[in-house]
Amino acid sequence: MYNHEDGLAIMVLVEECIHFQPSLISPLNMPGADTRGRRRVSVVGEQSMMTKAVGGGRVPFEDFLKILLDFQLAGHEKFLSKFRRLFREVDTDKNGVVNEPEFRDMVLRMDPNKNMVSLDRMMQMVDPYNNQHITFSEAVGALSAELVSMMTAKRS
């Protein structure tokens, strides 16, 4: 599901989560805690007991799911960052949507070799009723193939 580099990054995040799991043994229940909840200064072996109790090598499913979703979100944000900037540049009235001339400008900035027939086809797909109201999500959907090829061409 993930390439080698992403898999390693996720494993590091999971290991960090395991490391920072709260202790399964409360410091108040540890040997050396007095009856009023105050701890003595030094107890032999206390540190090793706490280390064994931390995480137990397990991550709650909710935490694991959050790690994966946050990783995915960060990847999508990184992937779309240049396109987001371009969208904002062509959105001349800064209303968060683009009209037909702005969309055409954006497509031509991405691919100056795009012909008018292709542009017309894209316009029909992204704005079939000619509402002149193309959202960021609609633009991403219409241009997803171009975005992928643009990103893979930059990596090569």
N, C-alpha and C positions, 0 to 999 in steps of 0.2 A: 504494500500500500504506500509506503514511503521509500524514497531513495535512501542510499546508505547514509549520506550526510544528515538528512532529516531524521532518520531513525536514531542515529547517535545523539542528536540534539534532544530528541524526546526522551531517550534513556537517561540523559544527564538531568533533565527536568524532573523525571520520576525519582531518580536517586536523591535529588535535593529535597523533594517532597518527603521521601522516606526519612531522610536525615532530620528534617525539621518537624516530624510528627510529635505531638505532645506525648509526654511520658505516660506510660500505662500505670506507673506506680506514682502516686502522689507523694511529694516530698514530706507531707505530714504523716504518711503511713510508713515512711522509711524507718529503718532501725536508727535510733539516735534522736528521733523527734520526742520532745518531752510532752507531757499531758496537756500543756497549754498551747500546743501548736508551734512552739519555738524550737528551732533545731540547735543541736550542739554544734560547735565549731568544726570538729573533725570526727569522722566515723570511718574506720578502716573498711575498704571495699565498697563504700557507698557510691563512688563514681562509676565503678565497673557495673554495679547493679543498675544504675540509671542508664548507662550506655546500652545494656542488654534490653532494658525495658523500652527504649525509644524506638518507635516504629515497628519493631519486630520484622522488618523487611517487607511490610505490607503498606499499601496505600488504599484508603477508602475509595470505593468506586466513584463517588462524587468528585473527589479530588483528581482522580485519574481522568475522568471525563473533562473536567475543567482544564487540565493540562493540555489535552488533545485539542479541545475547542479553541483555547487561547492560542495555541501553536498554529492552528489552521487560520484563525482570524488574522494573526500577525503576517502569515504568508500571503493571504489575500490582499491585505493592506499594502504590503511591500510590492506585490505584483501590480496592483492598480495605481500606485502612487504617481507614476508619470502620466498615466491617462487621466487621473483626477486633476492634475495640474493643467493639462491640455484642455480638459472640459471647462475648467474655471477660466482659462484664457479666452476661449471662444464664446463663453457665456457673457456677452458684452453688457447686457443689462443687469447682470449679477442676480438673477431671480432663481437660479438653481435648475433651470431647464433651458434647453436650446431650441431654437426654431430651425426651419429648413436651411436658410443660408449659413447659420452657425454650425449646424451638423455637417453640411457639405464642406465647410472650411476645415472642420476638425478631421474629417476623413481624408481630405487632400493633404493636410499637414502630416498625417500618419503615413499616407502613401501617395506621393505626388504623381505617380503614374496611373492612378485609378482613372478609368474612363467614365464618360457621362452615362453610358448605359448601366454600368455597375452602380454608379451613384444613384441613378433613378430607381434601380431595383432595391437598393438599401433603403431609400426613402419610403418606397411603397411598403417595405417590410416593417420599418420602425414607426412609421406614421401613416397607416393605411387610410385614415379618414382626413388627412391633411389638417390636423388640429394645430400644428405649429407648436407642439408642446411635447418635447422629447426629454424624458428624465435621464439622470445619470444611469440608473439601472437599465432602462430601455436601450440606451446607447451601448452599454457594456454587452447586453444580450445580442444586439445587432452586430457588434464589432468583435465578438469573442474570438472568432477565427483570426482576424487581423491582429488582435492583441497578442494571441499566442505566437503567431508567426513573428510579430515585432519583437517579442521578448526572446524567442529562441534565436533570432538573427543577431540580437545584441550580444548573446552569450557566445556565439561562434567566433 
